[in-house]
Amino acid sequence: MNPKPTGRAHRTARGVELEIKRQFRAPIEDVWESVTDPQSTARWIGPWSGDSGPGKTVKLQMVFEDGDASSDVLIEVCEPPHRLVVSTNDQAGQWRLELVLRQDGETTELSFLQHDLDPSMAGEVGPGWEYYLDMLVAARAGTTRPQFSDYYPAQRAHFLEQLSEDSS
């Protein structure tokens, strides 16, 4: 399998912003549950535990990563079922992530954004999020999970080329 990367990376004053979108033929509330309910997140990224809500921190265990990939995740903004903004500060660095959901008819679009990413990490992080969002698609559809080796390093150039276009 050779999944085609769909994400966009562009430079900002504070680093790089990644944006990756996926569409689902489902109501917005259903997609929201897939990205916020710990039993649902366990099927594509990992379960989380703790008391959730704006200003609170939960523990996310990314079960498809090597080693101990647990992170404390601060919930900055939670506006069900439209917007979730979280930040992490762990061995991978400081990351600010945002999910925005919009429903149009029977289709819900999920926009995933990572703000202020170190430009040197875009070639690795972009394919990683493409993989995880395709894991979400597979979990919702009940299909076979993708393999990370199909995403990285194959998609690395896609993200790096966008950054080199930004600087020219």
C-alpha positions in Angstrom: 0.0 0.0 0.0 1.3 3.5 -0.9 -1.0 6.0 0.7 -0.9 9.4 -0.9 0.0 12.2 1.5 -2.7 15.0 1.7 -1.2 17.2 4.3 0.0 20.7 3.9 3.0 22.3 5.6 3.8 26.0 5.5 6.1 28.3 7.4 4.8 30.8 9.9 6.5 33.3 12.1 6.7 30.7 14.9 7.7 27.6 12.9 5.7 25.3 10.7 2.0 24.7 10.6 0.8 21.3 9.4 -2.8 20.8 8.2 -4.3 17.4 7.3 -7.9 16.8 6.5 -10.2 13.7 6.4 -13.8 13.4 5.4 -16.4 11.1 6.9 -19.9 10.3 5.8 -21.2 10.6 9.3 -22.8 13.2 11.6 -20.4 15.6 13.3 -21.3 14.3 16.8 -20.3 10.8 15.7 -16.9 12.0 14.5 -16.5 14.1 17.6 -16.9 11.0 19.7 -14.3 9.1 17.7 -11.7 11.8 18.5 -12.7 12.5 22.2 -14.1 9.3 23.8 -11.3 7.3 25.4 -12.8 4.0 24.2 -12.9 5.3 20.6 -9.4 6.9 20.7 -8.0 3.6 21.9 -8.8 2.0 18.5 -6.7 4.5 16.5 -4.2 6.4 18.7 -4.6 5.2 22.2 -6.7 5.5 25.3 -6.6 8.5 27.6 -7.5 8.8 31.3 -8.2 11.6 33.7 -10.8 14.3 34.3 -11.3 16.2 31.0 -12.3 19.7 30.3 -10.8 23.1 29.4 -7.7 23.8 31.7 -7.5 20.1 32.7 -4.8 17.6 31.9 -5.4 14.0 30.8 -2.9 11.2 30.2 -2.8 9.8 26.6 -1.1 6.4 26.0 -0.1 6.2 22.3 -0.3 2.4 22.0 1.0 2.2 18.4 4.3 3.8 19.3 7.5 2.1 20.5 8.3 2.2 24.1 6.5 4.4 26.7 4.7 6.9 24.6 2.5 8.4 27.2 1.9 12.1 27.3 0.2 14.6 29.6 -2.2 16.5 27.4 -3.5 19.9 28.5 -6.9 20.7 27.1 -6.8 24.3 26.1 -10.1 24.6 24.3 -13.0 22.2 24.1 -16.1 23.3 22.1 -18.1 20.1 21.3 -18.6 19.0 18.6 -16.6 21.6 16.6 -13.2 22.3 18.1 -10.6 20.9 20.4 -7.2 22.4 21.1 -4.6 20.6 23.2 -0.9 20.9 24.0 1.7 18.5 25.1 5.2 18.9 26.6 7.0 15.6 26.7 10.0 13.7 25.2 8.8 14.7 21.7 8.9 18.4 22.6 6.2 21.0 23.0 3.3 20.5 20.6 0.1 22.4 20.1 -2.6 20.4 18.2 -6.1 21.5 17.0 -9.0 19.6 15.6 -11.8 21.4 13.8 -14.9 19.6 12.6 -17.4 21.0 10.1 -20.5 19.2 8.9 -21.9 19.8 5.4 -25.0 17.7 4.7 -24.1 14.1 5.4 -20.4 14.7 5.4 -18.2 15.8 8.3 -14.7 17.2 7.6 -12.0 16.9 10.2 -9.1 19.3 10.0 -6.1 18.4 12.0 -3.6 21.2 12.7 -0.2 21.2 14.4 0.9 24.7 15.2 4.5 26.0 15.7 6.3 22.8 14.7 10.1 22.9 14.5 10.8 23.0 10.7 13.4 20.2 11.1 10.7 17.8 12.3 8.1 18.3 9.5 9.4 15.5 7.4 8.9 13.0 10.2 5.9 14.4 11.9 3.8 15.0 8.8 3.8 11.3 7.8 3.1 10.3 11.4 -0.1 12.3 11.5 -1.1 11.1 8.0 -0.7 7.6 9.5 -2.7 8.3 12.6 -5.6 10.0 10.7 -5.7 7.0 8.4 -5.8 4.8 11.5 -8.9 6.8 12.5 -10.4 6.2 9.1 -9.7 2.4 9.4 -11.1 2.3 13.0 -14.3 4.0 12.0 -14.7 1.8 8.9 -13.7 -1.4 10.6 -11.0 -2.1 8.0 -7.4 -3.2 8.3 -5.1 -0.8 10.1 -2.4 0.8 7.9 1.3 0.1 8.5 3.5 3.0 9.5 6.2 1.7 7.1 4.0 2.7 4.2 4.1 6.4 5.4 7.6 6.9 6.6 10.0 7.6 4.9 8.0 7.5 1.7 6.0 10.7 2.6 8.9 12.6 4.1 9.7 14.4 0.8 6.1 15.6 0.4 6.3 17.7 3.5 9.9 18.9 3.0 9.3 20.0 -0.5 6.4 22.3 0.7 8.8 24.0 3.1 11.4 24.5 0.5 8.8 26.1 -1.8 7.9 28.5 1.1 11.5 29.7 1.4 12.0 30.4 -2.3 
